Amino acid sequence: MSAKLEFGCLPTAIGSMPHTSPDEACSIIMKYLPDIPFWPQLPKRSPKENMIIQFSDGFPGVVVKGDRIYIEPSADFENELEQIYADCEQDDARKYSVSREYAAGLHSFLSKAAGNRIVKGQVTGPVTWGLAVTSQDGLGILYDDTLAEAAAKFLRLKASWQENALKEISPNPIIFVDEPYLVSLGSVFTPIPEGKVPVLLEEVLGGIKGIKGLHCCGNTNWSVILDTTIDVLSFDAYNYASSLSTHNDKVKSFLERGGSIAWGIVPNEEEALVKESLSSLRDRLEEAMAPFTRDGVRFRQIIAQGLITPCCTLASLSLEAANQALELTAKLSNELRSRHLG
């Protein structure tokens, strides 16, 4: 990063929405999040828009059967893997498009969001993808060094293609790498070699030329993540605010080098949503930010370099509740900007 990212707590959101109509989803997003709209993933429209399957099209030997996705090597498997390496070497992402069949929301967005100064996209991260996609023995390909590296390079090319597509409609696309499975970092049940995580993440991040973010919707070892080259850290501040505050020094360094924190403060569960108001969420957010100000970070800096989002995907909500979540996100952003940035 060459300069601090002064988002000023503008609102945006994570990828998935509960709609089946891509045009309707895009319209709602543009209504509430006009400054940084995002393209919607629509898993209720089609299983192919599930975040794992959505970015699987074109990977050698990939098989989707029901809710399983696994690798079944073909006779030409090694050559196909080598082609991924060659395309990465040449930075050639043209063959790695995400089609309308797998991302109707993206293609609707490309026709509706032209002219926006900033837009947001997302790609599934290599740890999450590598744990969800299995080899024939049933183990996640993350545990196969060759396949894990090839998958990271493949996702790098998918991210690069997407960034190029979004650049056709906006000069400043942000690409988030979505990594919900990073909550397993340090788990005895799903052991992930800690040293492998930044290597795989950096491979994908290397395909993003502009603003690069990472989203994890649970607790993880934030120090590992903050030491990567991400520009934006997106986390669930509604449920896990204290998990980030235990890494104060790393957060302070991240902000000093120009990083931005996306505060996922609006809940994505209907029971929690009905209990919250604009004032209660503002209080909750300021409480989440307070530990960093006690460690020498100015409150205004946190606001200036921040983003406001729902805590995670809205796909499980009703359409009405999803609208409510986006409306609260937008209103909270507007209040913070009015109160603290003039």
Backbone hydrogen bonds in HBPLUS format (Angstrom, degrees):
<---DONOR---> <-ACCEPTOR-->    atom                        ^
c    i                          cat <-CA-CA->   ^        H-A-AA   ^      H-
h    n   atom  resd res      DA  || num        DHA   H-A  angle D-A-AA Bond
n    s   type  num  typ     dist DA aas  dist angle  dist       angle   num
A0005-LEU N   A0258-GLY O   3.24 MM 253  5.92 156.3  2.30 138.9 139.9     1
A0008-GLY N   A0304-ALA O   2.67 MM 296  4.00 158.1  1.71 138.1 132.4     2
A0009-CYS N   A0306-GLY O   2.74 MM 297  4.52 134.3  1.95 129.4 128.0     3
A0308-ILE N   A0010-LEU O   3.04 MM 298  6.07 161.5  2.08 139.1 141.7     4
A0012-THR N   A0308-ILE O   3.02 MM 296  6.39 153.2  2.09 160.0 165.0     5
A0041-GLN N   A0015-GLY O   3.04 MM  26  5.53 163.8  2.06 119.4 124.5     6
A0314-LEU N   A0016-SER O   3.15 MM 298  5.87 160.6  2.19 145.7 142.5     7
A0017-MET N   A0041-GLN O   2.93 MM  24  6.13 156.9  1.99 176.6 170.1     8
A0025-ALA N   A0021-SER O   3.04 MM   4  6.27 163.7  2.07 154.1 158.6     9
A0026-CYS N   A0022-PRO O   2.96 MM   4  6.12 162.7  2.00 148.1 152.7    10
A0027-SER N   A0023-ASP O   2.96 MM   4  6.12 153.1  2.04 144.4 152.0    11
A0028-ILE N   A0024-GLU O   3.09 MM   4  6.35 158.7  2.14 151.7 155.8    12
A0029-ILE N   A0025-ALA O   3.06 MM   4  6.29 161.2  2.10 149.8 155.3    13
A0030-MET N   A0026-CYS O   2.88 MM   4  6.06 163.7  1.91 151.7 156.0    14
A0031-LYS N   A0027-SER O   2.97 MM   4  6.10 142.1  2.12 139.1 149.6    15
A0032-TYR N   A0028-ILE O   3.12 MM   4  6.39 163.6  2.15 155.0 156.4    16
A0033-LEU N   A0029-ILE O   2.76 MM   4  5.49 154.5  1.82 151.9 160.0    17
A0120-LYS N   A0037-PRO O   2.85 MM  83  6.12 150.5  1.94 152.5 157.1    18
A0039-TRP N   A0120-LYS O   3.28 MM  81  6.82 144.9  2.41 162.7 167.9    19
A0045-ARG N   A0042-LEU O   2.96 MM   3  5.42 148.7  2.06 113.0 122.6    20
A0049-GLU N   A0046-SER O   2.93 MM   3  5.58 165.8  1.95 119.0 123.7    21
A0050-ASN N   A0047-PRO O   3.02 MM   3  5.40 164.1  2.05 114.1 116.5    22
A0054-GLN N   A0050-ASN O   2.76 MM   4  5.63 165.0  1.78 171.5 176.0    23
A0056-SER N   A0053-ILE O   2.96 MM   3  5.02 163.6  1.99 119.4 117.9    24
A0059-PHE N   A0056-SER O   3.00 MM   3  5.75 168.9  2.01 148.3 148.0    25
A0062-VAL N   A0059-PHE O   3.24 MM   3  5.77 162.7  2.27 140.1 137.5    26
A0072-GLU N   A0061-GLY O   2.72 MM  11  4.79 170.0  1.73 137.0 139.3    27
A0063-VAL N   A0070-TYR O   2.73 MM   7  5.33 149.9  1.82 163.0 171.2    28
A0070-TYR N   A0063-VAL O   2.92 MM   7  5.33 156.2  1.97 150.5 156.9    29
A0065-LYS N   A0068-ARG O   2.86 MM   3  5.19 161.9  1.89 146.9 152.9    30
A0068-ARG N   A0065-LYS O   2.97 MM   3  5.19 160.0  2.01 126.8 129.3    31
A0134-THR N   A0069-ILE O   3.13 MM  65  6.60 161.3  2.16 144.9 146.8    32
A0071-ILE N   A0134-THR O   2.85 MM  63  6.31 144.0  1.98 157.9 169.7    33
A0077-PHE N   A0074-SER O   3.16 MM   3  4.96 159.1  2.21 110.5 109.5    34
A0080-GLU N   A0076-ASP O   3.02 MM   4  6.27 154.9  2.09 155.5 163.5    35
A0081-LEU N   A0077-PHE O   2.96 MM   4  6.29 153.0  2.04 153.0 160.2    36
A0082-GLU N   A0078-GLU O   2.96 MM   4  6.21 157.0  2.01 146.4 153.1    37
A0083-GLN N   A0079-ASN O   3.00 MM   4  6.27 139.0  2.17 140.7 151.1    38
A0084-ILE N   A0081-LEU O   3.06 MM   3  5.30 125.0  2.37 101.1 114.5    39
A0085-TYR N   A0081-LEU O   3.30 MM   4  6.76 156.3  2.36 149.0 154.6    40
A0086-ALA N   A0082-GLU O   2.93 MM   4  6.24 157.0  1.99 147.7 154.4    41
A0087-ASP N   A0083-GLN O   2.84 MM   4  6.06 158.7  1.89 150.7 156.0    42
A0088-CYS N   A0084-ILE O   2.96 MM   4  6.18 151.7  2.04 146.6 154.5    43
A0089-GLU N   A0085-TYR O   2.93 MM   4  6.17 159.5  1.98 149.2 155.0    44
A0090-GLN N   A0086-ALA O   3.05 MM   4  6.30 147.2  2.16 143.4 151.9    45
A0091-ASP N   A0087-ASP O   2.89 MM   4  5.81 102.9  2.49 130.6 148.5    46
A0092-ASP N   A0087-ASP O   2.86 MM   5  5.03 168.0  1.87 149.5 152.5    47
A0091-ASP N   A0088-CYS O   2.99 MM   3  4.79 153.8  2.06  99.1 107.4    48
A0096-TYR N   A0093-ALA O   2.98 MM   3  5.35 165.6  2.00 121.4 125.2    49
A0102-TYR N   A0099-SER O   3.04 MM   3  5.42 135.4  2.24 106.5 117.4    50
A0103-ALA N   A0099-SER O   2.89 MM   4  6.06 130.5  2.14 143.8 159.0    51
A0106-LEU N   A0103-ALA O   3.17 MM   3  5.38 125.8  2.48 100.2 112.8    52
A0107-HIS N   A0103-ALA O   3.35 MM   4  6.74 161.7  2.38 152.4 156.0    53
A0108-SER N   A0104-ALA O   2.97 MM   4  6.18 152.7  2.04 150.1 157.9    54
A0109-PHE N   A0105-GLY O   2.93 MM   4  5.96 156.2  1.99 140.8 148.0    55
A0110-LEU N   A0106-LEU O   2.93 MM   4  6.20 151.1  2.02 147.7 155.0    56
A0111-SER N   A0108-SER O   3.10 MM   3  5.39 138.7  2.28 101.7 113.2    57
A0112-LYS N   A0109-PHE O   2.98 MM   3  5.01 145.5  2.10 101.5 112.2    58
A0113-ALA N   A0109-PHE O   2.88 MM   4  5.64 157.6  1.93 165.8 162.6    59
A0116-ASN N   A0113-ALA O   3.33 MM   3  6.15 159.1  2.38 145.6 145.0    60
A0115-GLY N   A0169-ILE O   2.93 MM  54  5.77 155.2  1.99 147.1 153.0    61
A0174-ILE N   A0119-VAL O   2.78 MM  55  6.20 152.5  1.86 154.8 164.3    62
A0121-GLY N   A0174-ILE O   2.75 MM  53  6.12 159.6  1.79 166.9 173.9    63
A0176-PHE N   A0121-GLY O   2.97 MM  55  6.25 169.0  1.98 135.2 136.5    64
A0123-VAL N   A0176-PHE O   2.84 MM  53  6.32 150.1  1.93 163.8 173.4    65
A0178-ASP N   A0123-VAL O   2.85 MM  55  6.08 161.1  1.88 152.1 158.4    66
A0125-GLY N   A0178-ASP O   2.84 MM  53  5.27 160.5  1.88 147.7 141.0    67
A0129-TRP N   A0125-GLY O   2.93 MM   4  6.02 167.6  1.95 155.8 159.9    68
A0130-GLY N   A0126-PRO O   2.89 MM   4  5.54 145.6  2.01 122.7 133.3    69
A0131-LEU N   A0127-VAL O   2.99 MM   4  6.13 132.1  2.22 142.1 152.8    70
A0132-ALA N   A0128-THR O   3.04 MM   4  6.18 151.7  2.12 147.4 155.0    71
A0133-VAL N   A0129-TRP O   2.94 MM   4  5.93 159.1  1.98 151.6 156.0    72
A0142-LEU N   A0130-GLY O   2.83 MM  12  4.35 141.8  1.98 130.0 121.4    73
A0141-ILE N   A0133-VAL O   2.88 MM   8  6.15 161.8  1.91 158.6 156.0    74
A0135-SER N   A0139-LEU O   2.82 MM   4  5.72 155.7  1.88 161.5 163.3    75
A0138-GLY N   A0135-SER O   2.98 MM   3  5.51 163.4  2.00 119.8 123.4    76
A0143-TYR N   A0140-GLY O   3.08 MM   3  6.07 167.8  2.10 127.8 129.5    77
A0144-ASP N   A0141-ILE O   3.00 MM   3  5.13 162.4  2.03 107.7 113.2    78
A0148-ALA N   A0144-ASP O   2.78 MM   4  5.86 165.3  1.81 168.7 173.9    79
A0149-GLU N   A0145-ASP O   3.08 MM   4  6.12 159.5  2.13 141.9 146.8    80
A0150-ALA N   A0146-THR O   3.01 MM   4  6.21 159.8  2.05 145.6 151.8    81
A0151-ALA N   A0147-LEU O   2.80 MM   4  5.93 156.0  1.86 148.2 154.8    82
A0152-ALA N   A0148-ALA O   3.05 MM   4  6.25 157.2  2.10 144.1 149.7    83
A0153-LYS N   A0149-GLU O   3.07 MM   4  6.33 157.1  2.12 148.0 153.9    84
A0154-PHE N   A0150-ALA O   2.87 MM   4  6.08 151.6  1.95 145.7 154.3    85
A0155-LEU N   A0151-ALA O   2.85 MM   4  6.10 163.4  1.88 155.1 158.5    86
A0156-ARG N   A0152-ALA O   2.89 MM   4  6.05 142.6  2.03 138.6 149.7    87
A0157-LEU N   A0153-LYS O   3.08 MM   4  6.37 151.7  2.16 143.0 148.9    88
A0158-LYS N   A0154-PHE O   3.00 MM   4  6.37 149.7  2.09 144.7 153.8    89
A0159-ALA N   A0155-LEU O   2.86 MM   4  6.05 157.1  1.91 146.8 152.6    90
A0160-SER N   A0156-ARG O   2.90 MM   4  6.13 153.8  1.96 144.8 152.6    91
A0161-TRP N   A0157-LEU O   2.89 MM   4  6.08 161.9  1.92 147.9 152.3    92
A0162-GLN N   A0158-LYS O   3.02 MM   4  6.21 162.3  2.05 145.3 150.4    93
A0163-GLU N   A0159-ALA O   2.88 MM   4  6.11 161.3  1.92 150.5 155.8    94
A0164-ASN N   A0160-SER O   3.01 MM   4  6.22 161.5  2.05 150.0 154.8    95
A0165-ALA N   A0161-TRP O   2.93 MM   4  6.24 150.3  2.02 146.8 155.6    96
A0166-LEU N   A0162-GLN O   2.89 MM   4  6.17 159.5  1.93 156.1 161.1    97
A0167-LYS N   A0163-GLU O   2.89 MM   4  6.10 140.6  2.05 143.6 154.9    98
A0168-GLU N   A0165-ALA O   3.19 MM   3  5.46 149.3  2.29 101.6 110.5    99
A0169-ILE N   A0166-LEU O   3.01 MM   3  5.52 154.5  2.08 110.9 118.3   100
A0170-SER N   A0166-LEU O   2.96 MM   4  6.12 133.1  2.19 145.6 159.8   101
A0175-ILE N   A0211-ILE O   3.07 MM  36  6.50 164.6  2.10 159.8 160.2   102
A0213-GLY N   A0175-ILE O   2.90 MM  38  6.00 170.3  1.91 139.8 140.7   103
A0177-VAL N   A0213-GLY O   2.82 MM  36  6.05 153.1  1.89 130.1 135.6   104
A0215-HIS N   A0177-VAL O   3.00 MM  38  6.23 159.7  2.04 141.3 145.1   105
A0179-GLU N   A0215-HIS O   2.78 MM  36  5.86 174.1  1.78 171.2 173.0   106
A0182-LEU N   A0179-GLU O   3.17 MM   3  5.69 166.4  2.19 116.0 119.6   107
A0183-VAL N   A0180-PRO O   3.34 MM   3  6.36 166.7  2.36 121.9 123.8   108
A0184-SER N   A0181-TYR O   2.98 MM   3  5.71 167.0  2.00 118.7 123.0   109
A0185-LEU N   A0182-LEU O   3.04 MM   3  5.32 166.2  2.06 110.7 114.8   110
A0187-SER N   A0184-SER O   2.81 MM   3  5.01 164.7  1.83 131.5 131.9   111
A0196-LYS N   A0193-PRO O   2.90 MM   3  5.43 146.1  2.01 115.2 125.4   112
A0197-VAL N   A0194-GLU O   3.29 MM   3  5.55 138.0  2.48 103.0 112.8   113
A0200-LEU N   A0196-LYS O   3.07 MM   4  6.28 166.2  2.09 158.4 161.4   114
A0201-LEU N   A0197-VAL O   2.92 MM   4  6.08 167.2  1.93 159.5 163.8   115
A0202-GLU N   A0198-PRO O   2.85 MM   4  5.84 161.7  1.88 144.0 149.3   116
A0203-GLU N   A0199-VAL O   3.16 MM   4  6.35 141.7  2.31 137.9 147.7   117
A0204-VAL N   A0200-LEU O   3.32 MM   4  6.72 157.8  2.38 149.7 153.1   118
A0205-LEU N   A0201-LEU O   2.83 MM   4  6.08 172.0  1.84 160.0 162.8   119
A0206-GLY N   A0202-GLU O   2.88 MM   4  5.78 139.5  2.04 136.5 145.5   120
A0207-GLY N   A0204-VAL O   3.00 MM   3  5.61 160.0  2.04 116.3 122.5   121
A0208-ILE N   A0205-LEU O   3.03 MM   3  5.42 164.4  2.05 114.4 119.3   122
A0231-ASP N   A0212-LYS O   2.70 MM  19  5.37 167.1  1.72 159.1 163.8   123
A0232-VAL N   A0212-LYS O   3.18 MM  20  6.41 145.1  2.31 139.3 141.6   124
A0214-LEU N   A0232-VAL O   2.94 MM  18  6.36 143.1  2.08 153.0 162.9   125
A0234-SER N   A0214-LEU O   2.81 MM  20  5.90 169.2  1.82 164.9 161.5   126
A0216-CYS N   A0234-SER O   3.12 MM  18  6.52 156.6  2.18 162.2 162.6   127
A0222-TRP N   A0220-THR O   3.06 MM   2  5.61 116.2  2.48 109.8  93.0   128
A0224-VAL N   A0221-ASN O   3.13 MM   3  5.83 132.8  2.36 116.9 125.9   129
A0226-LEU N   A0222-TRP O   2.80 MM   4  5.98 164.9  1.82 160.6 164.5   130
A0227-ASP N   A0223-SER O   3.17 MM   4  6.21 130.0  2.44 139.1 149.3   131
A0228-THR N   A0225-ILE O   3.06 MM   3  5.53 164.9  2.09 114.1 118.5   132
A0260-SER N   A0231-ASP O   2.84 MM  29  6.19 153.9  1.91 153.7 162.6   133
A0233-LEU N   A0260-SER O   2.88 MM  27  6.36 157.3  1.93 160.1 165.0   134
A0262-ALA N   A0233-LEU O   2.76 MM  29  5.95 166.2  1.77 143.7 148.4   135
A0235-PHE N   A0262-ALA O   3.24 MM  27  6.51 162.7  2.27 171.3 166.3   136
A0264-GLY N   A0235-PHE O   2.94 MM  29  5.64 141.5  2.09 166.7 176.2   137
A0240-TYR N   A0236-ASP O   2.98 MM   4  5.69 148.1  2.09 141.1 151.3   138
A0237-ALA N   A0264-GLY O   2.96 MM  27  4.89 121.3  2.31 101.2 116.6   139
A0238-TYR N   A0264-GLY O   3.02 MM  26  6.27 130.4  2.28 154.8 141.6   140
A0243-SER N   A0240-TYR O   3.05 MM   3  5.42 139.7  2.22 107.7 119.0   141
A0244-LEU N   A0241-ALA O   3.26 MM   3  5.83 139.1  2.44 111.5 119.9   142
A0247-HIS N   A0244-LEU O   2.97 MM   3  5.61 160.5  2.01 121.6 125.2   143
A0251-VAL N   A0247-HIS O   2.97 MM   4  6.22 160.2  2.01 158.5 165.1   144
A0252-LYS N   A0248-ASN O   2.82 MM   4  6.02 162.5  1.85 154.8 159.6   145
A0253-SER N   A0249-ASP O   3.00 MM   4  6.23 161.6  2.03 147.1 151.6   146
A0254-PHE N   A0250-LYS O   2.88 MM   4  6.05 153.6  1.95 144.5 152.5   147
A0255-LEU N   A0251-VAL O   2.90 MM   4  6.18 160.9  1.94 155.3 159.1   148
A0256-GLU N   A0252-LYS O   2.92 MM   4  6.11 154.6  1.98 146.6 154.4   149
A0257-ARG N   A0253-SER O   2.99 MM   4  6.22 142.3  2.14 144.3 153.1   150
A0259-GLY N   A0254-PHE O   2.85 MM   5  5.27 153.5  1.92 153.4 146.8   151
A0258-GLY N   A0255-LEU O   2.97 MM   3  5.06 155.5  2.03 104.7 111.1   152
A0307-LEU N   A0261-ILE O   2.99 MM  46  6.24 142.6  2.13 144.0 141.6   153
A0263-TRP N   A0307-LEU O   2.86 MM  44  6.02 158.3  1.90 151.7 145.1   154
A0265-ILE N   A0263-TRP O   2.94 MM   2  5.56 127.2  2.23 109.3  93.6   155
A0309-THR N   A0263-TRP O   3.09 MM  46  5.94 168.1  2.10 137.1 134.2   156
A0265-ILE N   A0309-THR O   3.02 MM  44  6.36 115.1  2.45 163.0 162.5   157
A0266-VAL N   A0309-THR O   3.46 MM  43  6.53 170.7  2.46 136.8 138.1   158
A0311-CYS N   A0266-VAL O   2.79 MM  45  5.59 154.2  1.85 154.8 149.5   159
A0272-ALA N   A0269-GLU O   3.11 MM   3  5.45 121.0  2.48 104.7 118.4   160
A0273-LEU N   A0269-GLU O   2.90 MM   4  6.13 158.3  1.95 155.5 162.8   161
A0274-VAL N   A0270-GLU O   3.17 MM   4  6.32 161.0  2.21 152.5 153.8   162
A0275-LYS N   A0272-ALA O   3.10 MM   3  5.35 140.9  2.26 103.8 115.1   163
A0276-GLU N   A0273-LEU O   3.15 MM   3  5.39 150.7  2.24 105.2 113.7   164
A0281-LEU N   A0277-SER O   3.03 MM   4  6.16 159.8  2.07 151.2 156.0   165
A0282-ARG N   A0278-LEU O   2.99 MM   4  6.15 151.7  2.07 143.4 151.8   166
A0283-ASP N   A0279-SER O   2.99 MM   4  6.17 162.3  2.03 147.2 151.4   167
A0284-ARG N   A0280-SER O   2.99 MM   4  6.13 155.1  2.05 139.7 147.0   168
A0285-LEU N   A0281-LEU O   2.86 MM   4  6.00 155.3  1.92 146.3 152.7   169
A0286-GLU N   A0282-ARG O   2.92 MM   4  6.14 167.4  1.94 154.3 157.5   170
A0287-GLU N   A0283-ASP O   2.99 MM   4  6.13 147.8  2.10 142.6 151.4   171
A0288-ALA N   A0284-ARG O   3.01 MM   4  6.28 144.7  2.14 138.1 147.6   172
A0288-ALA N   A0285-LEU O   2.98 MM   3  4.95 116.5  2.40  93.6 109.8   173
A0289-MET N   A0285-LEU O   2.94 MM   4  6.27 142.0  2.08 148.5 159.5   174
A0290-ALA N   A0286-GLU O   3.05 MM   4  6.04 134.2  2.27 137.0 147.9   175
A0292-PHE N   A0289-MET O   3.12 MM   3  5.89 139.8  2.29 122.2 131.3   176
A0293-THR N   A0290-ALA O   3.01 MM   3  5.26 127.2  2.30 106.0 119.9   177
A0294-ARG N   A0290-ALA O   3.19 MM   4  6.53 148.4  2.29 155.6 164.6   178
A0295-ASP N   A0292-PHE O   3.15 MM   3  5.07 142.1  2.30  92.2 103.4   179
A0297-VAL N   A0292-PHE O   3.14 MM   5  5.72 158.2  2.19 149.2 145.8   180
A0296-GLY N   A0293-THR O   3.17 MM   3  5.27 158.8  2.22 107.7 108.4   181
A0301-GLN N   A0298-ARG O   3.00 MM   3  5.21 125.2  2.31  99.7 113.9   182
A0302-ILE N   A0298-ARG O   3.20 MM   4  6.66 153.5  2.27 150.8 157.5   183
A0303-ILE N   A0299-PHE O   3.06 MM   4  6.40 160.1  2.10 153.2 158.3   184
A0304-ALA N   A0300-ARG O   2.78 MM   4  5.93 166.3  1.80 149.2 153.8   185
A0305-GLN N   A0301-GLN O   2.91 MM   4  5.97 154.4  1.97 148.3 153.9   186
A0306-GLY N   A0303-ILE O   3.13 MM   3  5.05 164.1  2.16 106.0 109.9   187
A0317-LEU N   A0314-LEU O   3.09 MM   3  5.63 163.6  2.12 119.7 124.9   188
A0322-ALA N   A0318-SER O   2.93 MM   4  6.13 158.0  1.98 153.1 159.2   189
A0323-ASN N   A0319-LEU O   3.02 MM   4  6.24 156.8  2.07 146.2 152.1   190
A0324-GLN N   A0320-GLU O   2.98 MM   4  6.26 153.8  2.05 143.4 151.0   191
A0325-ALA N   A0321-ALA O   2.88 MM   4  6.16 154.2  1.94 148.6 155.1   192
A0326-LEU N   A0322-ALA O   3.04 MM   4  6.33 159.4  2.08 150.1 154.8   193
A0327-GLU N   A0323-ASN O   2.85 MM   4  6.06 156.3  1.91 149.7 157.2   194
A0328-LEU N   A0324-GLN O   2.88 MM   4  6.09 160.8  1.91 151.8 156.4   195
A0329-THR N   A0325-ALA O   2.99 MM   4  6.16 154.6  2.06 141.8 149.2   196
A0330-ALA N   A0326-LEU O   2.96 MM   4  6.20 161.4  1.99 149.5 153.6   197
A0331-LYS N   A0327-GLU O   2.90 MM   4  6.13 163.1  1.93 152.0 156.8   198
A0332-LEU N   A0328-LEU O   2.85 MM   4  5.91 160.8  1.89 150.6 155.8   199
A0333-SER N   A0329-THR O   3.07 MM   4  6.20 159.7  2.11 145.0 150.7   200
A0334-ASN N   A0330-ALA O   3.02 MM   4  6.25 160.4  2.06 147.3 152.6   201
A0335-GLU N   A0331-LYS O   2.97 MM   4  6.19 155.3  2.03 146.6 153.0   202
A0336-LEU N   A0332-LEU O   2.98 MM   4  6.19 166.8  2.00 154.3 157.5   203
A0337-ARG N   A0333-SER O   2.96 MM   4  6.14 164.0  1.99 153.9 158.6   204
A0338-SER N   A0334-ASN O   2.98 MM   4  6.10 154.6  2.05 142.9 150.0   205
A0339-ARG N   A0335-GLU O   2.90 MM   4  6.04 160.2  1.94 152.8 158.0   206
A0340-HIS N   A0336-LEU O   2.93 MM   4  5.85 161.0  1.96 150.4 155.1   207
A0341-LEU N   A0337-ARG O   2.98 MM   4  5.00 146.8  2.10 124.9 133.0   208
